Amino acid sequence: MADKLPPPSNFIARLLGRFGEPDPTGPLVPLSVDAQTGALMVDQRQAREAVVNKVAVNTSTGVVLLNDNHARKGYKIYNGTGDNLYVKEGGEGGNLASTDDFSFIIPGSSEPKLYECYTLVYTGKISAIGAAAGTVRVTELS
């Protein structure tokens, strides 16, 4: 006989229990479970500010695109270099020295050049190095 699954509210609570209760002053918590009803809740806090910056990137040294910001609710990075942009979440920030240490690539040329992040947002330092020199536009939502 197959094992029975726990009641849905308990199952969801155990599955998502690591998210805890939403904290309006802390980092984004996208999912939580109501302790009394067991209902799954989605945190839909909206960003109230958007700051846009242009950042010059080159091929020899990494640059910081965004500094630590625990109020960050999302970010957008537009690659205007015409070639691949290697982006790292975490690490040493502006000390990247090569294109083989990255979290993700934003392609240049004919590929989509925009990267957007709104859920499970990393709030630490984000840096990049380009396969070609150019300008990157960064929008931070908080």
N, C-alpha and C positions, 0 to 999 in steps of 0.2 A: 504494500500500500504506500502510495506517495505521501511524503510529508506535506502537511497543511501549511499554507502561508499564514503568517500572523494577520490579524485584522488590518485592513488598509491603513487606518490612522496610525497604528503602532508601527507598521512596516515603513510608512513614509517618514514617521518621526525618527526611526532608527537609521533609515537610509540618508536622510538629510539633516540629522541631528547636529552635525558639525557646523552648520551655518548659524545656529542660535537665533536669538531675537534681533530684529533690526535695530540699529543704533544710529539715530539721525545725525550724530556728531562724528561718527567713525567712518571707516571705509565702507564702500558699497557692499551690501549683503543682498544678493539678488533673490534668494529663496529663504523662507523660514516656515516653521510649522507652528500653528496656533496651539499653545499648550493645553487649552481647555477643550477645543473642538477637534484638534488633529488636522485642521484644514491647511492645505498648502497655500502659502501666500507669496506673491511676487512683489518685490520692492520696486516701485515705479517712481522713485524720486527723480525729479527733473533737474538738469543743470541750470543754474541761474546766470552763469558767466561763461563767456568764451573769449579766450585770449589767443590771437593769431600772431605768429612770429615767422620771419624768414630766417633761415639758418644756412650759411654757406658750408658746404661739405667738400671734402677733397679725397684724394685716393691714398694719402700717406698717413694721416692721423685721424682717429675718430673724433667726433664732436658730440657734445651733449645736446640732445633735442629737447628734453624735458627733465627738470630736476625733480627730486622727491616732492610729492604733494599728496598728502593723505586725504585731501578734499577732492581729488580728481574723480570725476564721474565718467569720463570718457576722453578719447583723443582721436585726432585725425592726422595723418601724415600724407602729404602729397609730394611725390617724387618728381621734381622738375629737372633732374640731372640728365635725362636722356639715356641712362644706363641703369643697371641694377643698384639699388640702395640696400645695404645690409644693416639691419636694425637689431639692436640688442636691448632686451629688458633686463636690467640688473647689471652686474659686472662692475667694471671700473670706470664707467662713464666715458669721458673723453680720452681715455688711454687705450682705446682699441687701436691695434697696429696692423690688422689684416682683415681680409674678408672671409676668413674661415671660422670666425667666432661670432655667431649671430643667433638671434631668436627666430627671425623671419626675413624674407627678402621682399622688397617692393620692386617689381620689375619696371624697367623703363621702356622706351620706344613704343611699340604697338600694343603692348599689354596694358591692362588697367594700372594706373599709377597711384591710386588712392587706397590707403589702409585706414579702416575705421574700427575702433574698439569701444564698445559700450557696456558689455557685460563681463563680469569677472575682471574688472579693470585693474591692471598693475599700476600701483601708485608710487613706485620707486623711480630711480633714475633710468632714462631711456636715451641711448646713444646710437650713433650711426657712422658708417664710413661708406663712401661711394666707390663704384667701379669707374666713375667719371666725376670730375668736379662739376659743381653746379649749385643750385639753390633748392632748398626743401622748405615747404610751407607746413608749419605745425600749428594745429589748433588744440588747445587744452580746454576741456569743459569742466567746470566746477560749480 
